[in-house]
Amino acid sequence: MDVIFYLIQNTLPVAIPLLLVALGGMFSERSGVINIALEGIMLFGAFFGCLFAYFVQGTGLNPQVILLLSMLIAALAGIIFSLLLSFAAVSMKADQTITGTALNMLVPAMVLLFAKMNFNSDGITTNVKYYIQKVPVLGDIPIIGKMFFQKTYLTVYIGIGFLIIATIIFYKTRFGLRLRACGEHPQAADSVGINVYRMRYAGVTLSGLLGGIGGYFYSVGVMSGNCNGHTGAAGFGFLALAVMIFGQWKPMKIFFAALFFAFLRTVAYSVSLIPILKSLNVNQTYYKMLPYIATMVVLAFTSKKSRAPKAEGIPYDKGKR
């Protein structure tokens, strides 16, 4: 039973960054813009979030306050960086895949250069302890309290909040309807007065906001508050793309897909605590490959049934309406 509690407690902090970044990709792609740059946005947000935490960690601020402030900085950084993709893909009508790939290559170099020049290291290391041993009152609830309100991070609850907000925006607001229309049939959307360019900018901007926060939450929940230019986001941005596709570009399905991949990763890094896997005497490196192998297998079997937005990746030209 203790192993089950451990796996659940450690799955959620890993699932939340995947969830947020995949939701960000969903907003971008449902508006019609392919966002391959999620990996770069994650690292950019994580870097500035950790940088802010580094400078305020000795001021006596509560760790959870530092986390919230750093989250806002990471969100702003993600938004600013995503504007590069918006400008290139929407305004200049550049190839979205190539643009996203270029941005992914740019960020690690920027982080490494800054870290080497200012810290003489490959990244930023903070000593802020974000870990919550037990949430008051809720942590005392039998079973549920131990699973979800003990030995956790504030990022888990913030992430669930973002999921609820994203679902409401996506399905219950005029903005969400217009965004989806621009990704399915931009010409029809334009014909009823919707500004396709503005909606696509908004979609990519939301992608940057969620991607930046997801990147910082990755540094908190997975990297213990650190950010490294060499390891970057460790492929989490690309894994988030797989989560988004597996989740059919729908918020709740994305949530369960994120839990699935996060659980596999948690199992891969907890082999020594699982008697059955430990008895197999298989090198842990092979287990660490599990989430990525699962990604390829899942996409191979589900890609034919997946239904991407019809206008995804196609630059909109109002003159060709």
DRENSENU-692229 format. One record per residue: x, z, y of N, C-alpha, C in turn; residue in one letter; residue number from 1. Coordinates in steps of 0.2 Angstrom, whole numbers, plus 5000, padded with zeros to 4 digits. Atoms other than C-alpha are relative to their C-alpha. Layout:
BEGIN
SEKOL   n_u   n_w   n_v  ca_u  ca_w  ca_v   c_u   c_w   c_v  residu  num
SEKOL     X     Z     Y     X     Z     Y     X     Z     Y       A  NUM
...
***
This chain:
BEGIN
SEKOL   n_u   n_w   n_v  ca_u  ca_w  ca_v   c_u   c_w   c_v  residu  num
SEKOL  5004  5000  4994  5000  5000  5000  5004  5000  5006       M    1
SEKOL  4996  5000  4994  5014  5004  5012  5003  4993  5001       D    2
SEKOL  4998  5007  4999  5021  4986  5009  4995  4996  5004       V    3
SEKOL  5006  5004  4997  5004  4979  5014  5000  5002  5007       I    4
SEKOL  5000  4998  4993  5004  4989  5030  5006  4997  5004       F    5
SEKOL  4994  5003  4997  5021  4984  5034  5000  4993  5001       Y    6
SEKOL  5000  5007  5000  5018  4966  5031  4995  4998  5006       L    7
SEKOL  5005  5001  4995  5002  4966  5042  5003  5002  5007       I    8
SEKOL  4997  4998  4994  5011  4976  5056  5005  4996  5003       Q    9
SEKOL  4995  5004  4997  5025  4964  5057  4998  4993  5000       N   10
SEKOL  5002  5007  4999  5015  4948  5055  4997  4999  5007       T   11
SEKOL  5003  5001  4993  5005  4951  5071  5004  4998  5006       L   12
SEKOL  4996  5002  4995  5019  4951  5083  5004  4993  5000       P   13
SEKOL  4997  5007  5001  5026  4935  5075  4994  4995  5002       V   14
SEKOL  5005  5005  5000  5009  4927  5075  4998  4999  5007       A   15
SEKOL  5002  5001  4993  5005  4930  5094  5004  4995  5004       I   16
SEKOL  4996  5005  4996  5019  4919  5101  4998  4993  4997       P   17
SEKOL  5002  5006  5003  5014  4905  5089  4993  4998  5002       L   18
SEKOL  5006  5001  4998  4996  4907  5094  4999  4998  5007       L   19
SEKOL  5000  5001  4992  4999  4907  5113  5003  4993  5001       L   20
SEKOL  4996  5006  4999  5011  4892  5112  4995  4994  4997       V   21
SEKOL  5004  5005  5003  4999  4882  5100  4994  4999  5005       A   22
SEKOL  5006  5001  4996  4984  4886  5112  5002  4996  5006       L   23
SEKOL  4997  5003  4995  4995  4880  5126  5000  4992  4999       G   24
SEKOL  5000  5007  5002  4998  4864  5117  4993  4997  4999       G   25
SEKOL  5007  5003  5001  4979  4862  5113  4998  4998  5007       M   26
SEKOL  5003  5001  4993  4975  4863  5132  5003  4993  5002       F   27
SEKOL  4997  5006  4998  4988  4849  5135  4998  4994  4996       S   28
SEKOL  5001  5006  5004  4984  4838  5121  4992  4998  5000       E   29
SEKOL  5007  5001  4999  4965  4840  5123  4998  4996  5007       R   30
SEKOL  5001  5004  4993  4967  4833  5141  5003  4993  4999       S   31
SEKOL  4997  5007  5001  4977  4818  5134  5007  5000  5000       G   32
SEKOL  4993  5000  4999  4995  4823  5136  5003  5003  4994       V   33
SEKOL  4996  4997  5005  5006  4826  5121  5006  5004  5003       I   34
SEKOL  4995  4995  4997  5017  4841  5124  5005  5002  4994       N   35
SEKOL  4994  4999  5005  5033  4840  5113  5004  5005  5003       I   36
SEKOL  4996  4996  4997  5041  4851  5126  4999  5007  4999       A   37
SEKOL  5002  4993  5001  5033  4867  5120  5007  5005  4998       L   38
SEKOL  4994  4996  5001  5050  4873  5113  5004  5001  5006       E   39
SEKOL  4996  4998  4994  5059  4871  5129  4996  5004  5005       G   40
SEKOL  5004  4996  4995  5044  4879  5139  5001  5007  4997       I   41
SEKOL  4999  4993  5003  5046  4894  5127  5006  5003  5002       M   42
SEKOL  4994  4997  4998  5064  4896  5130  5001  5001  5007       L   43
SEKOL  5000  4999  4992  5062  4894  5149  4996  5006  5002       F   44
SEKOL  5003  4994  4998  5049  4907  5150  5003  5006  4997       G   45
SEKOL  4997  4994  5003  5058  4919  5138  5006  5002  5004       A   46
SEKOL  4994  4999  4997  5074  4917  5148  4999  5004  5007       F   47
SEKOL  5002  4997  4994  5066  4921  5165  4997  5007  4999       F   48
SEKOL  5003  4994  5002  5056  4935  5157  5005  5005  4999       G   49
SEKOL  4995  4995  5002  5071  4943  5150  5005  5001  5006       C   50
SEKOL  4996  4999  4994  5081  4940  5166  4997  5005  5004       L   51
SEKOL  5004  4995  4995  5068  4950  5176  5001  5007  4996       F   52
SEKOL  4999  4993  5004  5068  4964  5162  5007  5003  5001       A   53
SEKOL  4993  4998  5000  5087  4964  5163  5001  5004  5007       Y   54
SEKOL  4999  4997  4993  5087  4968  5182  4996  5006  5001       F   55
SEKOL  5004  4994  4998  5073  4981  5182  5000  5005  4994       V   56
SEKOL  5000  4995  5006  5077  4990  5165  5003  5007  5002       Q   57
SEKOL  4997  4993  4998  5087  5004  5174  4996  5003  5006       G   58
SEKOL  5004  4997  4995  5074  5008  5187  4995  5005  4999       T   59
SEKOL  5004  4995  5001  5064  5020  5178  4993  4998  4999       G   60
SEKOL  5007  5002  5001  5048  5009  5176  4999  5001  4993       L   61
SEKOL  5002  5000  5006  5038  5011  5161  5001  4994  4996       N   62
SEKOL  4998  5006  5004  5043  4999  5147  4994  4995  5000       P   63
SEKOL  5006  5005  5000  5025  4992  5146  4998  4997  5006       Q   64
SEKOL  5001  5003  4993  5024  4989  5165  5006  4995  5000       V   65
SEKOL  4995  5005  5000  5041  4980  5163  4997  4994  4996       I   66
SEKOL  5002  5006  5004  5033  4969  5149  4995  4996  5004       L   67
SEKOL  5005  5004  4996  5018  4965  5160  5003  4996  5006       L   68
SEKOL  4997  5004  4994  5028  4960  5175  5005  4995  4998       L   69
SEKOL  4996  5006  5003  5040  4950  5164  4996  4995  4998       S   70
SEKOL  5005  5005  5002  5025  4942  5157  4998  4995  5005       M   71
SEKOL  5002  5004  4994  5020  4936  5174  5005  4995  5002       L   72
SEKOL  4995  5004  4998  5037  4930  5178  5001  4994  4995       I   73
SEKOL  4999  5005  5006  5038  4920  5161  4994  4995  5001       A   74
SEKOL  5005  5004  4999  5021  4913  5165  5001  4995  5006       A   75
SEKOL  4999  5004  4994  5026  4907  5182  5006  4995  4998       L   76
SEKOL  4995  5005  5002  5042  4899  5175  4998  4995  4995       A   77
SEKOL  5002  5005  5005  5033  4890  5161  4995  4995  5004       G   78
SEKOL  5004  5005  4996  5021  4883  5174  5004  4995  5004       I   79
SEKOL  4995  5004  4996  5035  4877  5185  5003  4995  4996       I   80
SEKOL  4997  5005  5005  5044  4869  5170  4995  4995  4998       F   81
SEKOL  5005  5005  5002  5028  4861  5164  4998  4994  5005       S   82
SEKOL  5001  5005  4994  5026  4852  5181  5005  4994  4999       L   83
SEKOL  4996  5006  5001  5041  4841  5176  4997  4995  4995       L   84
SEKOL  5004  5004  5005  5031  4835  5161  4994  4997  5003       L   85
SEKOL  5005  5002  4997  5016  4833  5171  5001  4994  5005       S   86
SEKOL  4998  5006  4996  5025  4822  5184  5002  4994  4997       F   87
SEKOL  4998  5006  5003  5033  4811  5172  4995  4997  4996       A   88
SEKOL  5005  5003  5004  5019  4809  5160  4993  4998  5003       A   89
SEKOL  5006  5001  4997  5004  4809  5171  5001  4995  5007       V   90
SEKOL  4999  5003  4994  5010  4803  5188  5004  4993  4999       S   91
SEKOL  4996  5006  5001  5024  4791  5182  4999  4996  4994       M   92
SEKOL  5002  5003  5006  5016  4787  5166  5006  4998  4995       K   93
SEKOL  4995  5001  5005  5032  4789  5156  4998  5002  4993       A   94
SEKOL  5001  4999  5007  5033  4790  5137  5000  5008  4999       D   95
SEKOL  5000  4992  5001  5027  4808  5133  5004  5003  4995       Q   96
SEKOL  4996  4997  5006  5036  4810  5117  5008  5000  5003       T   97
SEKOL  4993  5000  4998  5053  4805  5125  5001  5005  5006       I   98
SEKOL  4999  4996  4994  5050  4815  5141  5000  5008  4997       T   99
SEKOL  5000  4993  5003  5046  4831  5130  5006  5001  4996       G  100
SEKOL  4994  4999  5004  5061  4828  5119  5006  5002  5005       T  101
SEKOL  4995  4999  4995  5072  4827  5135  5000  5007  5003       A  102
SEKOL  5001  4993  4997  5065  4843  5142  5002  5005  4995       L  103
SEKOL  4998  4995  5006  5068  4852  5125  5008  5000  5000       N  104
SEKOL  4992  5001  5000  5087  4846  5126  5003  5004  5007       M  105
SEKOL  4998  4997  4994  5088  4852  5144  5001  5007  5001       L  106
SEKOL  5001  4993  4999  5083  4870  5143  5006  5004  4997       V  107
SEKOL  4994  4996  5003  5096  4877  5131  5006  4999  5004       P  108
SEKOL  4994  5001  4996  5110  4869  5141  5000  5004  5006       A  109
SEKOL  5001  4996  4994  5103  4877  5157  5001  5007  4999       M  110
SEKOL  5000  4993  5001  5101  4894  5149  5008  5002  4998       V  111
SEKOL  4993  4999  5002  5119  4893  5141  5004  5000  5006       L  112
SEKOL  4995  5000  4993  5127  4888  5158  4999  5006  5004       L  113
SEKOL  5001  4994  4996  5118  4902  5167  5003  5006  4997       F  114
SEKOL  4998  4994  5004  5122  4915  5154  5008  5000  5000       A  115
SEKOL  4993  5000  5000  5140  4910  5153  5003  5001  5007       K  116
SEKOL  4997  4999  4993  5143  4910  5172  4998  5007  5002       M  117
SEKOL  5002  4994  4997  5134  4926  5175  5001  5006  4996       N  118
SEKOL  5000  4994  5005  5135  4937  5159  5006  4999  4995       F  119
SEKOL  4995  5002  5005  5149  4928  5150  4998  5001  4993       N  120
SEKOL  5003  5000  5006  5138  4927  5135  4996  4994  4999       S  121
SEKOL  5005  5006  5002  5126  4915  5126  4993  5001  5002       D  122
SEKOL  5007  4998  4998  5111  4924  5133  4999  5006  5003       G  123
SEKOL  5001  4994  4996  5103  4939  5140  4998  5006  4995       I  124
SEKOL  5002  4994  5004  5102  4956  5131  4997  5006  5004       T  125
SEKOL  5003  4994  4996  5090  4970  5137  5000  5006  4995       T  126
SEKOL  5001  4994  5005  5088  4988  5130  4994  5003  5002       N  127
SEKOL  5007  4997  4999  5070  4990  5135  4997  5001  4993       V  128
SEKOL  5004  4999  5007  5060  4998  5120  4993  4999  5001       K  129
SEKOL  5008  5002  4999  5043  4989  5120  4996  5003  4994       Y  130
SEKOL  5003  4998  5006  5039  4996  5103  4995  5006  5001       Y  131
SEKOL  5005  4994  4999  5023  5007  5103  4999  5003  4993       I  132
SEKOL  5000  4996  5007  5024  5020  5089  4992  5001  4998       Q  133
SEKOL  5007  4999  5002  5005  5024  5090  4996  5000  5006       K  134
SEKOL  5005  5001  4995  4990  5019  5101  4996  5007  5000       V  135
SEKOL  5005  4994  5000  4981  5035  5107  4993  4999  4997       P  136
SEKOL  5007  5000  5003  4965  5039  5098  4999  4994  4995       V  137
SEKOL  5001  5006  5005  4964  5021  5090  5005  5001  4994       L  138
SEKOL  4995  4999  5005  4980  5025  5080  4998  5005  4995       G  139
SEKOL  5002  4995  5005  4971  5039  5071  4994  4998  4996       D  140
SEKOL  5006  5002  5004  4957  5029  5064  5003  4998  4993       I  141
SEKOL  4998  5001  5006  4959  5028  5045  5001  4993  4998       P  142
SEKOL  4998  5007  5003  4967  5012  5037  5001  4995  5006       I  143
SEKOL  4999  5005  4995  4963  5001  5052  5005  5003  5006       I  144
SEKOL  4996  4997  4995  4972  5013  5064  5008  4999  4998       G  145
SEKOL  4993  5001  5003  4988  5012  5053  5002  4993  5000       K  146
SEKOL  4998  5007  5001  4987  4993  5051  5001  4997  5007       M  147
SEKOL  5000  5003  4994  4983  4988  5069  5002  5004  5007       F  148
SEKOL  4999  4996  4994  4987  5002  5081  5006  5005  4999       F  149
SEKOL  4994  4996  5001  5003  5010  5074  5006  4995  4999       Q  150
SEKOL  4994  5004  5001  5021  5003  5075  4999  4993  5002       K  151
SEKOL  5002  5007  4997  5016  4988  5086  5002  4999  5007       T  152
SEKOL  4998  5002  4993  5018  4979  5103  4994  4999  5004       Y  153
SEKOL  5005  5001  4995  5007  4978  5118  4998  4992  4999       L  154
SEKOL  5001  5007  5000  5009  4959  5116  4995  4998  4995       T  155
SEKOL  5005  5001  5005  4997  4959  5101  4993  5000  5003       V  156
SEKOL  5007  4999  4997  4982  4965  5111  5000  4995  5006       Y  157
SEKOL  5000  5005  4994  4987  4954  5126  4998  4993  4997       I  158
SEKOL  5001  5006  5003  4988  4939  5114  4992  4999  4998       G  159
SEKOL  5007  5001  5002  4970  4942  5107  4996  4999  5006       I  160
SEKOL  5004  5001  4994  4964  4944  5124  5000  4992  5003       G  161
SEKOL  4999  5007  4998  4971  4926  5128  4996  4996  4996       F  162
SEKOL  5004  5004  5004  4963  4919  5113  4992  5000  5002       L  163
SEKOL  5007  4999  4998  4946  4926  5118  4998  4996  5007       I  164
SEKOL  5001  5004  4994  4948  4919  5136  5001  4992  4999       I  165
SEKOL  4999  5007  5001  4954  4902  5130  4994  4997  4996       A  166
SEKOL  5006  5003  5004  4939  4900  5118  4994  5000  5005       T  167
SEKOL  5006  5000  4995  4927  4904  5132  5001  4994  5005       I  168
SEKOL  4998  5006  4995  4936  4892  5144  4998  4993  4997       I  169
SEKOL  5000  5006  5004  4937  4879  5131  4992  4997  4998       F  170
SEKOL  5007  5002  5002  4918  4879  5125  4995  5002  5005       Y  171
SEKOL  5006  4998  4996  4908  4888  5138  5001  4999  5008       K  172
SEKOL  4999  5002  4993  4914  4881  5155  5000  4993  5001       T  173
SEKOL  5000  5007  4998  4912  4865  5164  5007  4997  5000       R  174
SEKOL  4993  5002  5000  4931  4865  5166  5002  4997  4993       F  175
SEKOL  4998  5001  5007  4933  4865  5147  4997  4993  4997       G  176
SEKOL  5004  5006  5001  4920  4851  5145  5004  4994  5003       L  177
SEKOL  4997  5006  4997  4929  4840  5157  5007  4999  4997       R  178
SEKOL  4993  5001  5003  4946  4843  5150  5000  4997  4993       L  179
SEKOL  5001  5003  5006  4940  4838  5133  4998  4993  5001       R  180
SEKOL  5002  5006  4999  4932  4823  5140  5006  4995  5002       A  181
SEKOL  4994  5004  4998  4948  4817  5148  5005  4998  4994       C  182
SEKOL  4996  5002  5006  4957  4818  5131  4996  4995  4995       G  183
SEKOL  5004  5004  5004  4943  4809  5122  4999  4993  5003       E  184
SEKOL  5002  5007  4997  4937  4795  5134  5001  5001  5007       H  185
SEKOL  4998  4999  4993  4946  4796  5151  4996  4995  5004       P  186
SEKOL  5004  5005  4996  4937  4780  5157  4993  5003  5001       Q  187
SEKOL  5007  4997  4999  4920  4788  5154  5000  5006  5004       A  188
SEKOL  5000  4994  4996  4925  4804  5162  5001  4998  5007       A  189
SEKOL  4999  5002  4994  4931  4795  5177  4994  4997  5003       D  190
SEKOL  5006  5003  4998  4915  4785  5178  4995  5005  5003       S  191
SEKOL  5005  4995  4998  4905  4801  5181  5004  5005  5005       V  192
SEKOL  4997  4996  4994  4917  4808  5195  5005  5005  4998       G  193
SEKOL  4995  4995  5002  4930  4818  5185  5007  4997  5002       I  194
SEKOL  4993  5003  4998  4948  4816  5192  5004  5001  4994       N  195
SEKOL  4996  5000  5006  4957  4812  5176  5007  5003  5001       V  196
SEKOL  4993  4998  4998  4974  4815  5184  5001  5007  5001       Y  197
SEKOL  5000  4993  4999  4970  4832  5190  4998  5004  4994       R  198
SEKOL  5002  4996  5006  4962  4838  5174  5006  5000  4995       M  199
SEKOL  4994  5000  5005  4978  4832  5164  5005  5004  5003       R  200
SEKOL  4995  4995  4997  4989  4841  5177  4998  5007  4998       Y  201
SEKOL  5002  4994  5001  4978  4856  5174  5001  5002  4993       A  202
SEKOL  4999  4999  5007  4979  4855  5155  5008  5001  4998       G  203
SEKOL  4993  4998  5001  4998  4854  5155  5003  5006  5004       V  204
SEKOL  4999  4994  4996  4999  4868  5168  4998  5006  4996       T  205
SEKOL  5002  4995  5005  4989  4879  5156  5005  5001  4994       L  206
SEKOL  4995  5000  5005  5001  4874  5143  5006  5003  5001       S  207
SEKOL  4994  4997  4998  5016  4879  5153  4999  5008  5001       G  208
SEKOL  5001  4993  4999  5008  4896  5157  5000  5004  4993       L  209
SEKOL  5000  4997  5006  5004  4900  5139  5006  4999  4996       L  210
SEKOL  4993  5001  5003  5020  4893  5133  5005  5004  5002       G  211
SEKOL  4995  4995  4997  5030  4903  5145  4999  5007  4997       G  212
SEKOL  5002  4993  5002  5021  4919  5140  5002  5001  4992       I  213
SEKOL  4999  5000  5008  5022  4914  5121  5008  5001  4999       G  214
SEKOL  4993  5000  5000  5041  4912  5124  5003  5007  5001       G  215
SEKOL  4998  4993  4999  5043  4929  5131  4998  5005  4995       Y  216
SEKOL  5003  4996  5006  5032  4937  5118  5004  4999  4994       F  217
SEKOL  4996  5001  5006  5043  4929  5105  5007  5004  5001       Y  218
SEKOL  4994  4996  4999  5058  4937  5113  4999  5008  4999       S  219
SEKOL  5002  4993  5001  5049  4954  5113  4999  5002  4993       V  220
SEKOL  5002  4998  5007  5041  4954  5096  5004  4998  4994       G  221
SEKOL  4996  5003  5005  5054  4944  5086  5007  5001  5001       V  222
SEKOL  4993  5000  4998  5070  4945  5096  5002  5007  5003       M  223
SEKOL  4998  4993  4997  5069  4964  5102  5001  4999  5007       S  224
SEKOL  4999  5001  4993  5068  4958  5120  5006  4996  5002       G  225
SEKOL  4994  5003  4999  5083  4947  5119  4999  4992  5001       N  226
SEKOL  5001  5007  4999  5085  4928  5124  5007  4997  4999       C  227
SEKOL  4994  5003  5002  5099  4917  5117  5000  4992  5001       N  228
SEKOL  5000  5008  4999  5103  4899  5123  5002  4996  4994       G  229
SEKOL  4998  5004  5006  5111  4894  5106  4994  5000  4995       H  230
SEKOL  5005  5000  5005  5097  4900  5095  4993  4997  5003       T  231
SEKOL  5006  5002  4997  5083  4896  5108  4994  5003  4997       G  232
SEKOL  5006  4997  5003  5066  4898  5101  5000  4999  4993       A  233
SEKOL  4999  5001  5007  5072  4895  5084  4995  4996  4996       A  234
SEKOL  5005  5004  5003  5060  4881  5081  4993  5002  5000       G  235
SEKOL  5006  4998  5000  5045  4891  5085  4995  4995  5004       F  236
SEKOL  5004  5005  4996  5039  4878  5098  4998  4994  4995       G  237
SEKOL  5002  5005  5005  5039  4865  5084  4995  5002  4995       F  238
SEKOL  5004  4997  5005  5031  4877  5072  4993  5001  5003       L  239
SEKOL  5007  4999  4996  5017  4880  5086  4997  4993  5000       A  240
SEKOL  5003  5007  5000  5014  4861  5086  4997  4999  4993       L  241
SEKOL  5003  5000  5007  5011  4862  5067  4994  5004  5000       A  242
SEKOL  5005  4995  5000  5000  4877  5070  4994  4997  5003       V  243
SEKOL  5005  5003  4996  4990  4867  5083  4996  4994  4996       M  244
SEKOL  5003  5005  5004  4988  4852  5071  4996  5003  4994       I  245
SEKOL  5003  4996  5006  4984  4863  5056  4993  5003  5002       F  246
SEKOL  5006  4997  4998  4971  4871  5067  4995  4996  5003       G  247
SEKOL  5004  5005  4998  4963  4855  5072  4998  5000  5007       Q  248
SEKOL  5001  5000  4992  4965  4858  5091  4994  5004  5002       W  249
SEKOL  5006  4995  4999  4952  4872  5090  5003  5007  5000       K  250
SEKOL  4997  4993  4999  4956  4890  5096  5000  5004  4994       P  251
SEKOL  5000  4995  5006  4950  4900  5081  5003  4998  4994       M  252
SEKOL  4996  5002  5006  4957  4889  5068  5007  5000  5001       K  253
SEKOL  4993  4999  4999  4973  4889  5077  5002  5007  4999       I  254
SEKOL  4998  4993  5001  4973  4908  5077  5001  5002  4992       F  255
SEKOL  4999  4999  5007  4971  4908  5058  5006  4997  4997       F  256
SEKOL  4994  5004  5002  4984  4895  5056  5007  5004  5002       A  257
SEKOL  4994  4996  4998  4996  4906  5066  5001  5006  4996       A  258
SEKOL  5000  4994  5005  4992  4921  5055  5004  4998  4994       L  259
SEKOL  4998  5003  5006  4996  4910  5040  5008  4999  5000       F  260
SEKOL  4993  5002  4999  5013  4904  5046  5004  5006  5001       F  261
SEKOL  4996  4994  4998  5018  4921  5053  5001  5004  4994       A  262
SEKOL  4999  4996  5006  5014  4930  5037  5005  4997  4995       F  263
SEKOL  4995  5002  5005  5025  4918  5027  5007  5002  5003       L  264
SEKOL  4994  4998  4997  5039  4921  5040  5002  5008  4998       R  265
SEKOL  4999  4993  5001  5037  4940  5038  5002  5001  4993       T  266
SEKOL  4998  4999  5007  5037  4939  5019  5007  4998  4999       V  267
SEKOL  4993  5003  5001  5053  4928  5020  5005  5005  5002       A  268
SEKOL  4995  4995  4998  5062  4942  5030  4999  5007  4998       Y  269
SEKOL  5001  4994  5003  5055  4956  5020  5000  5000  4992       S  270
SEKOL  4999  5001  5008  5060  4951  5002  5002  5007  4997       V  271
SEKOL  4997  4994  5003  5070  4967  4999  4994  5006  5000       S  272
SEKOL  5006  4995  5000  5053  4977  5002  4995  4999  4995       L  273
SEKOL  5005  5002  5004  5043  4967  4990  5003  5000  4993       I  274
SEKOL  4997  4999  5006  5047  4972  4972  5000  4994  4996       P  275
SEKOL  5001  5006  5004  5041  4956  4964  5005  4995  5002       I  276
SEKOL  4995  5005  4998  5052  4945  4975  5007  5002  4999       L  277
SEKOL  4994  4997  5000  5066  4957  4975  5003  4999  4993       K  278
SEKOL  4998  5000  5007  5067  4956  4956  5002  4993  4998       S  279
SEKOL  4998  5007  5002  5069  4937  4956  5007  4999  5002       L  280
SEKOL  4993  5001  4998  5086  4939  4964  5002  4993  5003       N  281
SEKOL  4999  5006  4996  5084  4923  4974  5003  5002  5007       V  282
SEKOL  4997  5000  4994  5095  4921  4989  4995  5000  5006       N  283
SEKOL  5006  4999  4995  5085  4927  5005  5000  4993  5004       Q  284
SEKOL  5000  5006  4996  5091  4911  5014  4994  4995  4997       T  285
SEKOL  5005  5004  5002  5079  4901  5003  4993  5002  5002       Y  286
SEKOL  5007  4997  4998  5064  4913  5007  4999  4998  5008       Y  287
SEKOL  5001  5001  4993  5068  4910  5026  4998  4993  5001       K  288
SEKOL  5002  5007  4999  5065  4891  5023  4993  5000  4999       M  289
SEKOL  5007  5001  5002  5048  4895  5017  4995  4998  5005       L  290
SEKOL  5005  5002  4995  5038  4894  5033  5001  4992  5002       P  291
SEKOL  4999  5007  4998  5046  4877  5037  4998  4995  4995       Y  292
SEKOL  5002  5004  5006  5043  4870  5020  4993  5000  5000       I  293
SEKOL  5008  5000  5000  5025  4876  5021  4997  4996  5005       A  294
SEKOL  5002  5004  4995  5024  4867  5037  4999  4993  4998       T  295
SEKOL  5000  5007  5002  5029  4850  5030  4994  4999  4994       M  296
SEKOL  5005  5001  5006  5018  4853  5014  4993  5000  5003       V  297
SEKOL  5007  4999  4997  5002  4858  5024  4999  4994  5004       V  298
SEKOL  5001  5006  4995  5004  4843  5037  5000  4994  4995       L  299
SEKOL  5000  5006  5005  5007  4831  5022  4993  4999  4997       A  300
SEKOL  5007  5000  5003  4990  4836  5015  4994  5000  5004       F  301
SEKOL  5006  4999  4996  4980  4839  5030  5000  4994  5006       T  302
SEKOL  5000  5005  4995  4986  4825  5042  4995  4995  5000       S  303
SEKOL  5005  5006  5000  4975  4812  5036  4993  5002  5002       K  304
SEKOL  5006  4998  4998  4960  4823  5039  4999  5003  5007       K  305
SEKOL  5000  4997  4993  4965  4829  5056  4998  4995  5005       S  306
SEKOL  5002  5004  4995  4957  4822  5071  5002  5002  5007       R  307
SEKOL  4997  4999  4994  4968  4821  5086  4995  4997  5006       A  308
SEKOL  5004  5003  4994  4960  4818  5104  5002  4992  5000       P  309
SEKOL  5000  5007  5000  4957  4799  5105  5005  4997  5005       K  310
SEKOL  4996  5002  4995  4966  4797  5121  5007  5003  5001       A  311
SEKOL  4994  4996  5000  4981  4808  5117  5006  4995  5000       E  312
SEKOL  4993  5004  5000  4998  4801  5122  4999  4993  5004       G  313
SEKOL  5001  5007  4996  4990  4786  5132  4999  5001  5007       I  314
SEKOL  5000  4999  4993  4994  4786  5150  4994  4997  5003       P  315
SEKOL  5006  5002  4997  4978  4784  5161  5002  4996  5006       Y  316
SEKOL  4999  5005  4995  4978  4769  5172  4993  4999  5003       D  317
SEKOL  5007  5001  4997  4962  4769  5184  4999  4993  5001       K  318
SEKOL  5002  5007  4998  4964  4751  5188  4998  4996  4993       G  319
SEKOL  5002  5003  5006  4961  4747  5169  4994  5002  4997       K  320
SEKOL  5006  4997  5002  4945  4756  5168  4995  4994  4998       R  321
***
